[in-house]
């Protein structure tokens, strides 16, 4: 599936070819802190299928407890997380942040990882009162 997207302010833009079945939720505590949310949703693709078409993102390198480095790319203007990759063998895979993909409504997650870190209330939000707009 061909996708395109951008950060919130539109400075960092990209195009990619992805497999819609390679969309997953990560509940790890790093993703919770990096997003300021309960979890992160990412669409994976091979490095050669991802191309920046606009401004250059800023890089933050996170070293995990296992020693693996995760390269977190975000907009230097608005701060939106845009994509991630790794080093060595992990550099061949790019994880595109679902919220930046223009076609995100067509991309439902197919898997979850780090469920042991999931916040206990995430499956109960359907019962919360809500409004279609604020």
Biotite code that builds the C-alpha atoms (Angstrom):
import biotite.structure as struc

atoms = struc.array([
    struc.Atom([0.000, 0.000, 0.000], chain_id="A", res_id=1, res_name="UNK", atom_name="CA", element="C"),
    struc.Atom([1.342, 3.406, -0.959], chain_id="A", res_id=2, res_name="UNK", atom_name="CA", element="C"),
    struc.Atom([1.174, 5.966, 1.857], chain_id="A", res_id=3, res_name="UNK", atom_name="CA", element="C"),
    struc.Atom([2.332, 9.478, 2.539], chain_id="A", res_id=4, res_name="UNK", atom_name="CA", element="C"),
    struc.Atom([2.368, 11.619, 5.620], chain_id="A", res_id=5, res_name="UNK", atom_name="CA", element="C"),
    struc.Atom([3.808, 14.436, 7.647], chain_id="A", res_id=6, res_name="UNK", atom_name="CA", element="C"),
    struc.Atom([4.365, 15.792, 11.110], chain_id="A", res_id=7, res_name="UNK", atom_name="CA", element="C"),
    struc.Atom([1.744, 18.078, 12.671], chain_id="A", res_id=8, res_name="UNK", atom_name="CA", element="C"),
    struc.Atom([3.182, 21.308, 11.217], chain_id="A", res_id=9, res_name="UNK", atom_name="CA", element="C"),
    struc.Atom([3.982, 19.759, 7.811], chain_id="A", res_id=10, res_name="UNK", atom_name="CA", element="C"),
    struc.Atom([7.742, 20.396, 7.896], chain_id="A", res_id=11, res_name="UNK", atom_name="CA", element="C"),
    struc.Atom([8.775, 16.701, 7.801], chain_id="A", res_id=12, res_name="UNK", atom_name="CA", element="C"),
    struc.Atom([7.058, 14.824, 4.968], chain_id="A", res_id=13, res_name="UNK", atom_name="CA", element="C"),
    struc.Atom([7.526, 11.335, 3.548], chain_id="A", res_id=14, res_name="UNK", atom_name="CA", element="C"),
    struc.Atom([6.251, 8.646, 1.196], chain_id="A", res_id=15, res_name="UNK", atom_name="CA", element="C"),
    struc.Atom([6.420, 4.889, 1.718], chain_id="A", res_id=16, res_name="UNK", atom_name="CA", element="C"),
    struc.Atom([5.233, 1.523, 0.537], chain_id="A", res_id=17, res_name="UNK", atom_name="CA", element="C"),
    struc.Atom([3.929, -0.571, 3.457], chain_id="A", res_id=18, res_name="UNK", atom_name="CA", element="C"),
    struc.Atom([2.173, -3.847, 4.133], chain_id="A", res_id=19, res_name="UNK", atom_name="CA", element="C"),
    struc.Atom([-1.128, -2.948, 5.863], chain_id="A", res_id=20, res_name="UNK", atom_name="CA", element="C"),
    struc.Atom([-0.808, -6.160, 7.882], chain_id="A", res_id=21, res_name="UNK", atom_name="CA", element="C"),
    struc.Atom([2.434, -4.860, 9.469], chain_id="A", res_id=22, res_name="UNK", atom_name="CA", element="C"),
    struc.Atom([0.762, -2.398, 11.852], chain_id="A", res_id=23, res_name="UNK", atom_name="CA", element="C"),
    struc.Atom([1.191, -3.005, 15.571], chain_id="A", res_id=24, res_name="UNK", atom_name="CA", element="C"),
    struc.Atom([0.587, -1.481, 18.983], chain_id="A", res_id=25, res_name="UNK", atom_name="CA", element="C"),
    struc.Atom([3.501, -1.266, 21.406], chain_id="A", res_id=26, res_name="UNK", atom_name="CA", element="C"),
    struc.Atom([2.725, -0.953, 25.108], chain_id="A", res_id=27, res_name="UNK", atom_name="CA", element="C"),
    struc.Atom([6.345, -0.668, 26.341], chain_id="A", res_id=28, res_name="UNK", atom_name="CA", element="C"),
    struc.Atom([7.098, 2.052, 28.854], chain_id="A", res_id=29, res_name="UNK", atom_name="CA", element="C"),
    struc.Atom([9.523, 3.736, 26.420], chain_id="A", res_id=30, res_name="UNK", atom_name="CA", element="C"),
    struc.Atom([6.705, 4.151, 23.875], chain_id="A", res_id=31, res_name="UNK", atom_name="CA", element="C"),
    struc.Atom([4.392, 5.436, 26.592], chain_id="A", res_id=32, res_name="UNK", atom_name="CA", element="C"),
    struc.Atom([6.917, 8.096, 27.602], chain_id="A", res_id=33, res_name="UNK", atom_name="CA", element="C"),
    struc.Atom([8.005, 8.982, 24.049], chain_id="A", res_id=34, res_name="UNK", atom_name="CA", element="C"),
    struc.Atom([4.390, 9.574, 22.976], chain_id="A", res_id=35, res_name="UNK", atom_name="CA", element="C"),
    struc.Atom([2.978, 10.905, 26.227], chain_id="A", res_id=36, res_name="UNK", atom_name="CA", element="C"),
    struc.Atom([0.190, 8.366, 25.714], chain_id="A", res_id=37, res_name="UNK", atom_name="CA", element="C"),
    struc.Atom([-0.868, 4.855, 26.723], chain_id="A", res_id=38, res_name="UNK", atom_name="CA", element="C"),
    struc.Atom([0.759, 3.133, 23.708], chain_id="A", res_id=39, res_name="UNK", atom_name="CA", element="C"),
    struc.Atom([2.202, 3.734, 20.257], chain_id="A", res_id=40, res_name="UNK", atom_name="CA", element="C"),
    struc.Atom([0.933, 2.433, 16.914], chain_id="A", res_id=41, res_name="UNK", atom_name="CA", element="C"),
    struc.Atom([3.522, 1.861, 14.189], chain_id="A", res_id=42, res_name="UNK", atom_name="CA", element="C"),
    struc.Atom([3.447, 0.722, 10.559], chain_id="A", res_id=43, res_name="UNK", atom_name="CA", element="C"),
    struc.Atom([6.591, -1.160, 9.621], chain_id="A", res_id=44, res_name="UNK", atom_name="CA", element="C"),
    struc.Atom([8.364, -1.173, 6.289], chain_id="A", res_id=45, res_name="UNK", atom_name="CA", element="C"),
    struc.Atom([11.749, -1.949, 4.776], chain_id="A", res_id=46, res_name="UNK", atom_name="CA", element="C"),
    struc.Atom([14.229, 0.939, 4.785], chain_id="A", res_id=47, res_name="UNK", atom_name="CA", element="C"),
    struc.Atom([14.304, 1.063, 0.966], chain_id="A", res_id=48, res_name="UNK", atom_name="CA", element="C"),
    struc.Atom([10.517, 1.628, 0.885], chain_id="A", res_id=49, res_name="UNK", atom_name="CA", element="C"),
    struc.Atom([10.622, 4.804, 2.997], chain_id="A", res_id=50, res_name="UNK", atom_name="CA", element="C"),
    struc.Atom([11.626, 8.201, 1.550], chain_id="A", res_id=51, res_name="UNK", atom_name="CA", element="C"),
    struc.Atom([11.679, 11.659, 3.119], chain_id="A", res_id=52, res_name="UNK", atom_name="CA", element="C"),
    struc.Atom([10.150, 14.247, 0.772], chain_id="A", res_id=53, res_name="UNK", atom_name="CA", element="C"),
    struc.Atom([10.380, 17.355, 2.946], chain_id="A", res_id=54, res_name="UNK", atom_name="CA", element="C"),
    struc.Atom([12.298, 18.825, 5.857], chain_id="A", res_id=55, res_name="UNK", atom_name="CA", element="C"),
    struc.Atom([14.956, 16.968, 7.816], chain_id="A", res_id=56, res_name="UNK", atom_name="CA", element="C"),
    struc.Atom([13.812, 15.496, 11.154], chain_id="A", res_id=57, res_name="UNK", atom_name="CA", element="C"),
    struc.Atom([15.752, 15.718, 14.404], chain_id="A", res_id=58, res_name="UNK", atom_name="CA", element="C"),
    struc.Atom([17.190, 12.551, 15.942], chain_id="A", res_id=59, res_name="UNK", atom_name="CA", element="C"),
    struc.Atom([17.042, 11.211, 19.498], chain_id="A", res_id=60, res_name="UNK", atom_name="CA", element="C"),
    struc.Atom([18.858, 7.939, 20.229], chain_id="A", res_id=61, res_name="UNK", atom_name="CA", element="C"),
    struc.Atom([17.374, 5.721, 22.939], chain_id="A", res_id=62, res_name="UNK", atom_name="CA", element="C"),
    struc.Atom([19.473, 2.845, 24.237], chain_id="A", res_id=63, res_name="UNK", atom_name="CA", element="C"),
    struc.Atom([17.270, 0.056, 25.572], chain_id="A", res_id=64, res_name="UNK", atom_name="CA", element="C"),
    struc.Atom([18.019, -2.129, 28.598], chain_id="A", res_id=65, res_name="UNK", atom_name="CA", element="C"),
    struc.Atom([19.190, -4.861, 26.218], chain_id="A", res_id=66, res_name="UNK", atom_name="CA", element="C"),
    struc.Atom([21.740, -2.465, 24.675], chain_id="A", res_id=67, res_name="UNK", atom_name="CA", element="C"),
    struc.Atom([19.958, -2.061, 21.336], chain_id="A", res_id=68, res_name="UNK", atom_name="CA", element="C"),
    struc.Atom([19.793, 1.492, 20.035], chain_id="A", res_id=69, res_name="UNK", atom_name="CA", element="C"),
    struc.Atom([16.545, 2.915, 18.685], chain_id="A", res_id=70, res_name="UNK", atom_name="CA", element="C"),
    struc.Atom([16.798, 6.029, 16.539], chain_id="A", res_id=71, res_name="UNK", atom_name="CA", element="C"),
    struc.Atom([13.731, 8.193, 17.136], chain_id="A", res_id=72, res_name="UNK", atom_name="CA", element="C"),
    struc.Atom([13.118, 10.816, 14.430], chain_id="A", res_id=73, res_name="UNK", atom_name="CA", element="C"),
    struc.Atom([10.819, 13.747, 15.136], chain_id="A", res_id=74, res_name="UNK", atom_name="CA", element="C"),
    struc.Atom([10.007, 17.194, 13.772], chain_id="A", res_id=75, res_name="UNK", atom_name="CA", element="C"),
    struc.Atom([12.398, 19.893, 15.038], chain_id="A", res_id=76, res_name="UNK", atom_name="CA", element="C"),
    struc.Atom([9.563, 22.444, 14.878], chain_id="A", res_id=77, res_name="UNK", atom_name="CA", element="C"),
    struc.Atom([6.420, 20.820, 16.282], chain_id="A", res_id=78, res_name="UNK", atom_name="CA", element="C"),
    struc.Atom([7.990, 17.809, 18.037], chain_id="A", res_id=79, res_name="UNK", atom_name="CA", element="C"),
    struc.Atom([5.779, 15.174, 16.369], chain_id="A", res_id=80, res_name="UNK", atom_name="CA", element="C"),
    struc.Atom([7.353, 11.692, 16.418], chain_id="A", res_id=81, res_name="UNK", atom_name="CA", element="C"),
    struc.Atom([7.529, 10.616, 12.746], chain_id="A", res_id=82, res_name="UNK", atom_name="CA", element="C"),
    struc.Atom([9.480, 7.359, 12.498], chain_id="A", res_id=83, res_name="UNK", atom_name="CA", element="C"),
    struc.Atom([12.032, 5.089, 14.128], chain_id="A", res_id=84, res_name="UNK", atom_name="CA", element="C"),
    struc.Atom([14.750, 2.716, 13.024], chain_id="A", res_id=85, res_name="UNK", atom_name="CA", element="C"),
    struc.Atom([17.716, 1.015, 14.614], chain_id="A", res_id=86, res_name="UNK", atom_name="CA", element="C"),
    struc.Atom([21.357, 0.266, 14.076], chain_id="A", res_id=87, res_name="UNK", atom_name="CA", element="C"),
    struc.Atom([23.076, -2.752, 12.519], chain_id="A", res_id=88, res_name="UNK", atom_name="CA", element="C"),
    struc.Atom([20.462, -5.315, 11.382], chain_id="A", res_id=89, res_name="UNK", atom_name="CA", element="C"),
    struc.Atom([17.675, -3.152, 12.878], chain_id="A", res_id=90, res_name="UNK", atom_name="CA", element="C"),
    struc.Atom([18.569, -0.353, 10.417], chain_id="A", res_id=91, res_name="UNK", atom_name="CA", element="C"),
    struc.Atom([16.838, -2.264, 7.608], chain_id="A", res_id=92, res_name="UNK", atom_name="CA", element="C"),
    struc.Atom([13.397, -1.709, 9.180], chain_id="A", res_id=93, res_name="UNK", atom_name="CA", element="C"),
    struc.Atom([11.566, 1.623, 9.608], chain_id="A", res_id=94, res_name="UNK", atom_name="CA", element="C"),
    struc.Atom([8.617, 2.074, 11.956], chain_id="A", res_id=95, res_name="UNK", atom_name="CA", element="C"),
    struc.Atom([6.331, 4.883, 10.792], chain_id="A", res_id=96, res_name="UNK", atom_name="CA", element="C"),
    struc.Atom([4.184, 6.477, 13.474], chain_id="A", res_id=97, res_name="UNK", atom_name="CA", element="C"),
    struc.Atom([0.558, 5.844, 12.546], chain_id="A", res_id=98, res_name="UNK", atom_name="CA", element="C"),
    struc.Atom([-0.660, 9.296, 13.562], chain_id="A", res_id=99, res_name="UNK", atom_name="CA", element="C"),
    struc.Atom([1.501, 10.886, 10.854], chain_id="A", res_id=100, res_name="UNK", atom_name="CA", element="C"),
    struc.Atom([0.153, 8.685, 8.020], chain_id="A", res_id=101, res_name="UNK", atom_name="CA", element="C"),
    struc.Atom([-2.510, 10.383, 5.901], chain_id="A", res_id=102, res_name="UNK", atom_name="CA", element="C"),
    struc.Atom([-4.195, 7.021, 5.206], chain_id="A", res_id=103, res_name="UNK", atom_name="CA", element="C"),
    struc.Atom([-4.272, 6.021, 8.912], chain_id="A", res_id=104, res_name="UNK", atom_name="CA", element="C"),
    struc.Atom([-8.031, 5.330, 8.972], chain_id="A", res_id=105, res_name="UNK", atom_name="CA", element="C"),
    struc.Atom([-7.411, 2.348, 6.661], chain_id="A", res_id=106, res_name="UNK", atom_name="CA", element="C"),
    struc.Atom([-4.675, 0.862, 8.877], chain_id="A", res_id=107, res_name="UNK", atom_name="CA", element="C"),
    struc.Atom([-5.943, -1.177, 11.817], chain_id="A", res_id=108, res_name="UNK", atom_name="CA", element="C"),
    struc.Atom([-3.345, -2.766, 14.128], chain_id="A", res_id=109, res_name="UNK", atom_name="CA", element="C"),
    struc.Atom([-2.881, -6.502, 13.640], chain_id="A", res_id=110, res_name="UNK", atom_name="CA", element="C"),
    struc.Atom([-0.704, -7.231, 16.697], chain_id="A", res_id=111, res_name="UNK", atom_name="CA", element="C"),
    struc.Atom([0.376, -5.963, 20.124], chain_id="A", res_id=112, res_name="UNK", atom_name="CA", element="C"),
    struc.Atom([3.756, -6.178, 21.816], chain_id="A", res_id=113, res_name="UNK", atom_name="CA", element="C"),
    struc.Atom([4.922, -5.527, 25.379], chain_id="A", res_id=114, res_name="UNK", atom_name="CA", element="C"),
    struc.Atom([1.437, -6.300, 26.694], chain_id="A", res_id=115, res_name="UNK", atom_name="CA", element="C"),
    struc.Atom([2.975, -6.821, 30.149], chain_id="A", res_id=116, res_name="UNK", atom_name="CA", element="C"),
    struc.Atom([3.414, -3.017, 30.284], chain_id="A", res_id=117, res_name="UNK", atom_name="CA", element="C"),
    struc.Atom([-0.093, -2.197, 29.043], chain_id="A", res_id=118, res_name="UNK", atom_name="CA", element="C"),
    struc.Atom([-2.026, 0.165, 31.259], chain_id="A", res_id=119, res_name="UNK", atom_name="CA", element="C"),
    struc.Atom([-4.845, -1.757, 32.959], chain_id="A", res_id=120, res_name="UNK", atom_name="CA", element="C"),
    struc.Atom([-7.657, 0.494, 31.737], chain_id="A", res_id=121, res_name="UNK", atom_name="CA", element="C"),
    struc.Atom([-6.981, 0.549, 27.968], chain_id="A", res_id=122, res_name="UNK", atom_name="CA", element="C"),
    struc.Atom([-9.581, -2.076, 27.078], chain_id="A", res_id=123, res_name="UNK", atom_name="CA", element="C"),
    struc.Atom([-12.334, -0.324, 29.037], chain_id="A", res_id=124, res_name="UNK", atom_name="CA", element="C"),
    struc.Atom([-12.502, 2.986, 27.136], chain_id="A", res_id=125, res_name="UNK", atom_name="CA", element="C"),
    struc.Atom([-15.554, 1.982, 25.070], chain_id="A", res_id=126, res_name="UNK", atom_name="CA", element="C"),
    struc.Atom([-17.669, 2.344, 28.211], chain_id="A", res_id=127, res_name="UNK", atom_name="CA", element="C"),
    struc.Atom([-16.527, 5.917, 28.907], chain_id="A", res_id=128, res_name="UNK", atom_name="CA", element="C"),
    struc.Atom([-19.008, 8.682, 28.133], chain_id="A", res_id=129, res_name="UNK", atom_name="CA", element="C"),
    struc.Atom([-17.989, 10.717, 25.114], chain_id="A", res_id=130, res_name="UNK", atom_name="CA", element="C"),
    struc.Atom([-18.824, 13.287, 22.448], chain_id="A", res_id=131, res_name="UNK", atom_name="CA", element="C"),
    struc.Atom([-18.235, 13.182, 18.697], chain_id="A", res_id=132, res_name="UNK", atom_name="CA", element="C"),
    struc.Atom([-16.665, 16.653, 18.877], chain_id="A", res_id=133, res_name="UNK", atom_name="CA", element="C"),
    struc.Atom([-15.390, 18.976, 21.571], chain_id="A", res_id=134, res_name="UNK", atom_name="CA", element="C"),
])
